[in-house]
Amino acid sequence: MSRIVILGPAFPYRGGGITSFNERLAAAFSQSGDTPEIVNFTYLYPSFLFPGKTQFAEDKTPPENIIIHRKINSINPFNWIKVGRQLKKQKPDIVIVRYWLPFLGPALGTILRKVKKNKHTKIICIADNIIPHEKRIGDRSFTKYFLKPCDAFITMSQKVLDDLRHFEKNKPALIVPHPLYDHFGKKIATANARKKLNIEANQKLILFFGFIRKYKGLDLLLQAMTDERIKNMGIKLLIAGEFYDNKNLYQEFITQHQLSDQIILKADFIKDDAIKYYVCAADVVVQPYKNATQSGVTPLAYHFEKPMIVTNVGGLPDMVPHEKSGLVVEPNAKSIADGILHFYELGEAFFIPHLRVEKQKYSWETLVKAIHQLAATGD
């Protein structure tokens, strides 16, 4: 049994990829007999890094049986030293640190340097991104500063591992696929989900889910929706997620190309207890990304056994075998449109047996074992 500290956001920050992941990982460690806690932020994103409406959960209660301490201020160097000294004295067996944004490199890197001085704690980084999707000045130097005190790494795609090796050539690293988000409720019937969302039961419906950012390629999917073949089949696109990009550009395109009748727009943050309705309502989940490392939408689709159409970028094709759990297309409107049509030719039922086999690979137990394996390296 190990004492585990996870550095990263958790409640009261709202659900979504990293917060949900950290809380679910803590639960997985508890189930394995370890003693985990999360060291959370008191202050996370300045406004220029967070274009959404709020960083905090609304109408959500704290996760049960998970210890969460709010301690880290991302912009206060005195705080970094204080938190680092506290963790150094605490002497956890393993510190797991999430890395997804270079802005946080100085804060996390300073904390880890202090922890490392106790000569006991192993520091394992779970790297969502090494090179960010949206680049800013200082990214490279902040990342180098953060990586130095880490003992070992887990990435969730080959792409991120390749990016890591540009900075850290020799430290131990493992690829562990993103586990399933299995804590958003059970799969429900498509008809029931559509009734909840006031969508016709027999409607051909594709889904774009998650925060809307430039690199996620919603503009390519909207271009695909202008294809006459798509229109003639009566296919509708459900867009469910908050805009982190200029919403007006997308709305102008929808109006200009007379797509309003083909689009169902829910431009808000989707709360945890509503996620199942949006995913289960769809025939297929489309991820038209222009670039990617991996995606938290993929394990969500696996959990609810929904086929996917993904673009051939980053780690997406590795997680979605072509014509098994989904289809892989090129990141352009014509290829995406072809993929949508091919999906309906094959039918949703074609993919279900493959989805059920493939999803078995993505367990939290596998991730927990990998972290323990890396922590034991060199002992």
KADA-V959835 format. One record per backbone hydrogen bond with DSSP energy under -1.0 kcal/mol. NH is the residue of the N-H (numbers start at 1). CO is the residue of the C=O. Records with the same first field share a line. If there is no record, write none. Layout:
NH->CO / CO
This chain:
4->35
5->94
6->37
7->96
8->39
13->10
14->55
20->16
21->17
22->18
23->19
24->20
25->21
26->22
27->23
28->24
29->25
30->26
31->27
32->28
33->30
34->29
35->2
37->4
38->67
39->6
40->69
42->72
43->72
49->46
57->12
69->38
71->40
72->40
74->43
76->73
80->76
81->77
82->78
83->79
84->80
85->81
86->82
87->83
88->84
89->85
90->86
91->87
93->3
94->3
95->122
96->5
97->124
98->7
99->126
104->101
105->102
108->104
109->105
110->106
111->107
112->108
113->109
114->110
115->111
116->112
117->114
118->115
119->116
122->93
124->95
125->152
126->97
127->154
128->99
129->99
139->136
142->138
143->139
144->140
145->141
146->142
147->143
148->144
150->147
151->123
152->123
153->172
154->125
155->174
161->157
162->158
163->159
164->160
165->161
166->163
167->164
168->164
174->153
176->155
180->362
182->180
193->189
194->190
195->191
196->192
197->193
199->194
203->200
206->236
207->284
208->238
210->240
212->242
216->213
217->214
221->217
222->218
223->219
224->220
225->221
226->223
227->224
231->227
232->228
233->229
234->231
235->230
236->204
237->262
238->206
239->264
240->208
241->266
244->212
251->247
252->248
253->249
254->250
255->251
256->252
257->253
258->255
259->254
262->259
264->237
266->239
268->266
274->271
278->274
279->275
280->276
281->277
283->205
285->307
286->207
287->309
290->215
291->215
300->296
301->297
302->298
303->299
304->300
305->302
306->301
308->325
309->285
310->327
311->287
312->329
313->311
315->293
316->313
319->315
320->316
323->326
324->321
326->321
327->308
329->310
332->330
336->332
337->333
338->334
339->335
340->336
341->337
342->338
343->339
344->340
345->341
346->342
347->343
350->347
351->348
355->351
356->352
357->353
358->354
359->355
360->357
361->358
362->359
363->361
367->363
368->364
369->365
370->366
371->367
372->368
373->369
374->370
375->371
376->372
379->376
